[in-house]
Amino acid sequence: MKKLIYLLTLICFSYTQSSYSQQINIPADIKRLLEKFQSENKKSGMKRYCLQIYTGNDRDKAKKIKYSFMKEYPEVEHVITKRISPNWKVRAGQFETKLEALHLKNSINQQKFPGSFIIEIKILNNID
């Protein structure tokens, strides 16, 4: 009998939690500011920092450096090879602050990736 009461109580409690919803009222001024912020970010993009580990005109060397970096530092996301005529560029990371990018720069092997430096990039948002 105790098990049955416990089971019924548990079912009723879980039902009341799942059917509960809350309405959040946002003031009109805050909504306007949020819309302005989103529209500005759509136009100009978000500022991010990344580490450029290779610049040169040799595509094969750029690919080798990219795969070597990805193998040695698998925790770093967004490692890309980009063609900006006439050069190939290998970039790693998309960090919100320059300090995060500097931390990556200081932690990589400077013998394998000499001349790496931090650059600022813009990322366009496609928020609808």
Secondary structure, DSSP 8 states (H G I E B T S, - for coil): -HHHHHHHHHHHHHHHHHT--------HHHHHHHHHHHHHHHHH-EEEEEEEEEEES-HHHHHHHHHHHHHH-TT---EEEEEETTEEEEEEEEESSHHHHHHHHHHS-TTTSTT-EEEEEEE-----
